[in-house]
Amino acid sequence: MKKTILITGASGYLGPHVIDALLALGHEIIAVDIAPAPGDKRVHYFQRSIDDIDQSVFCATGLPDACLHLAWRNGFTHNAKSHMEELSSHYAFLTRMASFGIKQISVIGSVHEVGYFEGEVDENTPANPRSLYGIAKNALRASLEISLPELGAQLQWLRLFYIIGDYARGQSVFSQILLKDKEGQATLPFTSGMNKFDFITMDELSAQIGAVVSQNTVDGIIHCCSGKATTIREKIDEFIATNDLKIRPQYGVLPDRAYDSPAIWGSRKKIEAILNSASREESH
C-alpha cells in the first residue's frame, strides 16, 4: 500500500538515503528539516523545526498516513546536553502528530538505549543506558509506549546499531579517518579496537527502514541491523585497505570507552519477517 509519509530530519545524515528508498517504493514524501530544501521536486518540503509543525503544514498535502521521525541533534556526541534539553520537544511533537490523527508513528532509536551488554539484543533485552544520548532515546521510547496507544496510534521503534556509509556527511570514526588521511596525517590514535559491534551499510539500513515504514503489521521495537558482530579493528583495517588510504591507526593508545559493550548485535527476527513479507508481495 502506497502511503504519504511525513519525514523529519530530512536533510540530516539518514534523511536523503531513507527518502530515496521510500520514493523507490512509490510513497509520497512530506519532508521537514531546519536546513534548506535539497531540491528534489518529488518531495513536498518544509523548512522549519519540529516545534513549528502544525496542521497548517498538511493543508496542501492532506494528513500523512505515517510519521517517520529521524530528527535528532548531536547523535555522534553521546554526552551532549542537547539530548536531555530537547527530549520534551521530541515527545511533544510526536504526541501532537498522533493527536492530529496520524496512526503510524515510526521513530529512530539506538543501540545506546541498551547500555553495557554482551550478546544478542532483542526487543525484551533490558535497557540500562550509560550515555545522555542513550538515556534520552530510552526515555522517549518509554514515554511513547504509554502515550501513543492512548491517542490511537501505533509505535514502531526502529533501533539502529552502527552505520557504515556517507562518510562526507557523517561524523563516525570512518569519517575522521578519511578527513585525517586527506590532511596528510600519518597515524591516528585509537582504542584497542577489539569491541565487537553490529555494522550495517547505509544502503541496507535505508532499505530496512523503508520496509518497516511501508507496513504496519509489525510494530514495537524493531532492530534494523546485520545480526552479526565484527570488531571495529577489522572494519577500520578493511576500510583503509578498500579506500587505499595511507593513514594507520595506533590501536591501544586511547582507553576504551567504559560504556561500550564488549560484543553486541541485534536480533533480526522481526526485520526478517518484514523483509520476507515485502519480498512475497513484490513477487505477486
C-alpha positions in Angstrom: 0.0 0.0 0.0 1.4 3.4 -1.0 1.4 6.0 1.7 2.0 9.6 2.3 4.8 9.8 4.9 6.0 12.8 6.9 9.8 12.6 7.5 11.6 14.9 9.9 15.3 15.4 9.8 15.0 15.1 6.0 18.3 16.8 5.3 20.3 15.0 8.0 22.7 12.0 7.9 20.0 9.4 7.3 17.3 11.6 5.7 18.3 11.7 2.0 19.0 8.0 1.9 15.7 7.0 3.5 13.8 9.4 1.3 15.3 7.8 -1.8 14.4 4.3 -0.5 10.8 5.3 0.2 10.4 7.1 -3.1 11.6 4.0 -4.9 8.8 2.1 -3.1 6.3 4.6 -4.5 5.4 6.5 -1.4 4.7 10.3 -1.3 7.0 12.2 0.9 6.4 15.3 3.1 9.9 16.3 4.3 10.7 18.6 7.1 14.1 20.0 8.3 15.6 23.2 9.6 18.1 23.1 6.7 17.3 24.4 3.2 15.4 22.2 0.8 17.5 19.6 -1.1 15.8 20.4 -4.4 14.1 17.1 -5.1 10.9 18.1 -7.0 9.3 14.7 -6.0 9.2 15.8 -2.3 6.9 18.3 -0.5 9.5 20.2 1.5 9.0 22.5 4.5 11.9 24.3 6.2 11.0 24.5 9.8 11.7 22.9 13.2 9.6 20.2 14.7 8.2 22.7 17.2 6.7 24.7 14.3 4.9 21.8 12.6 1.1 22.2 13.0 -1.9 21.1 11.0 -1.4 24.0 8.5 1.6 22.1 7.1 -0.8 19.5 5.8 -3.3 21.8 4.1 -1.7 21.3 0.7 -0.9 17.6 1.0 -3.5 16.2 3.3 -2.8 14.4 6.6 0.1 11.9 6.3 -0.6 8.2 6.8 2.7 7.8 8.8 5.3 9.9 10.5 8.9 8.8 10.4 10.9 10.8 13.0 14.6 10.9 12.0 15.4 14.4 13.5 17.9 14.4 16.4 20.8 16.7 17.1 24.3 15.6 18.1 23.8 11.9 17.6 27.5 11.3 17.3 28.2 13.2 20.5 26.8 10.8 23.1 27.0 13.1 26.1 25.9 16.4 24.5 23.5 18.2 26.8 21.1 18.8 23.9 19.9 15.2 24.2 18.2 15.9 27.5 17.4 19.5 26.9 15.4 18.7 23.7 13.8 15.5 24.8 10.5 17.1 25.7 10.3 18.7 22.2 10.5 15.3 20.5 7.8 13.9 22.8 5.6 16.9 22.3 6.0 16.7 18.5 5.2 13.0 18.2 2.2 13.1 20.5 0.9 16.1 18.6 1.2 14.3 15.3 -0.8 11.4 16.9 -3.4 13.8 18.2 -3.9 15.1 14.7 -4.9 11.6 13.6 -1.6 10.1 12.2 -2.0 6.4 13.1 1.5 5.2 12.4 4.4 6.8 14.3 7.9 5.4 13.4 10.9 6.7 15.4 14.6 6.1 15.1 16.1 4.5 18.3 19.6 3.5 19.1 21.6 0.5 20.5 22.9 3.0 23.1 19.5 2.7 24.8 20.6 -0.8 25.9 23.8 0.3 27.6 26.6 -2.1 28.6 25.6 -5.5 27.4 27.2 -8.6 25.8 25.4 -10.7 23.3 22.3 -10.5 21.0 19.8 -7.8 21.7 16.1 -8.4 21.1 13.0 -6.4 22.0 12.9 -7.9 25.5 16.5 -7.0 26.4 16.5 -4.7 29.5 17.6 -1.1 28.8 20.3 0.4 31.1 21.7 3.3 29.1 25.0 4.8 30.1 25.2 8.0 28.0 22.9 11.0 27.7 22.1 10.0 24.2 21.0 6.6 25.2 19.1 7.9 28.3 17.2 10.4 26.2 16.3 7.9 23.4 15.2 5.3 26.0 13.1 7.9 27.9 11.4 8.9 24.6 10.6 5.3 23.7 9.2 4.5 27.2 7.0 7.6 27.2 5.7 7.0 23.7 4.8 3.4 24.6 2.5 4.8 27.2 1.1 7.8 25.3 0.6 6.8 21.7 -1.8 3.9 22.4 -4.0 6.4 24.4 -4.0 8.6 21.2 -5.0 5.7 18.9 -1.5 5.5 17.3 0.9 2.6 17.0 4.6 2.9 17.7 7.4 1.4 15.5 10.7 2.0 17.3 13.4 1.3 14.8 16.5 0.6 16.9 19.7 1.2 14.9 23.2 -0.1 15.5 26.4 1.0 13.8 26.1 2.6 10.3 28.8 2.5 7.6 28.5 4.9 4.7 28.0 8.5 3.6 31.3 9.4 5.3 31.3 13.0 3.9 28.1 13.8 5.9 28.7 11.7 9.0 31.0 12.1 12.0 31.9 8.4 12.6 35.4 7.2 13.1 35.4 6.3 9.4 34.7 9.9 8.5 37.5 11.0 10.8 39.9 8.6 9.1 39.1 10.0 5.7 39.5 13.5 6.9 42.8 13.0 8.6 44.2 11.0 5.7 43.2 13.8 3.3 45.0 16.2 5.6 48.2 14.1 5.4 48.1 12.8 8.9 50.2 9.6 9.1 48.7 8.0 12.2 45.5 8.2 14.2 45.5 7.3 18.0 42.7 4.8 18.7 41.3 2.5 21.3 42.1 -1.2 21.3 39.5 -1.7 18.6 38.5 -5.1 20.0 34.9 -4.2 20.8 32.5 -6.1 18.5 29.6 -4.1 17.0 26.7 -4.8 14.6 27.7 -2.8 11.5 25.2 -2.2 8.6 25.7 -0.3 5.4 23.7 2.9 4.7 22.0 1.3 1.7 20.9 -1.8 3.6 19.8 0.3 6.5 17.7 2.6 4.3 16.1 -0.4 2.7 15.2 -1.9 6.1 13.7 1.4 7.3 11.7 1.7 4.1 10.3 -1.8 4.5 9.4 -1.2 8.2 7.5 2.1 7.4 5.8 0.6 4.4 3.9 -1.9 6.6 2.0 -1.6 9.9 1.5 -5.2 10.8 4.8 -5.4 12.8 5.4 -2.7 15.4 7.1 -2.2 18.8 10.9 -2.4 18.9 12.3 -3.4 15.6 16.0 -3.9 15.1 17.5 -2.6 11.8 20.7 -4.4 11.8 23.0 -7.0 10.2 22.6 -9.5 13.0 26.3 -10.2 13.5 29.2 -8.7 15.4 32.6 -7.6 14.0 35.5 -6.0 15.8 35.8 -2.3 14.9 39.5 -3.0 14.3 38.6 -5.4 11.4 36.2 -2.8 10.0 38.8 0.0 10.2 41.5 -2.1 8.6 39.1 -3.2 5.8 38.1 0.4 5.3 41.6 1.7 5.0 42.6 -1.1 2.5 39.5 -0.7 0.4 40.0 3.1 0.1 43.8 2.7 -0.4 44.5 5.2 2.5 47.9 5.9 3.9 46.9 6.7 7.4 47.5 4.0 10.0 45.6 3.6 13.3 47.5 3.3 16.5 45.5 0.7 18.4 45.6 0.8 22.2 46.8 4.4 22.6 43.4 5.6 23.8 41.3 4.0 26.5 38.2 2.0 25.5 35.0 3.8 26.4 33.6 2.5 29.6 30.0 2.4 28.3 30.9 0.4 25.1 29.8 -3.2 25.1 32.4 -5.9 24.6 30.2 -7.5 21.9 26.7 -6.5 20.9 24.5 -7.3 17.9 20.8 -7.2 17.1 18.2 -9.9 16.6 16.9 -10.0 13.0 13.8 -11.9 13.8 11.3 -9.1 13.3 13.1 -7.3 10.4 13.5 -10.6 8.5 9.7 -11.2 8.9 9.1 -7.7 7.5 11.6 -8.1 4.6 10.3 -11.6 3.7 6.7 -10.3 3.7 7.7 -7.4 1.4 9.6 -9.8 -0.9 6.5 -12.0 -1.2 4.3 -9.1 -2.0 6.7 -7.9 -4.8 6.7 -11.4 -6.4 2.9 -11.5 -6.7 
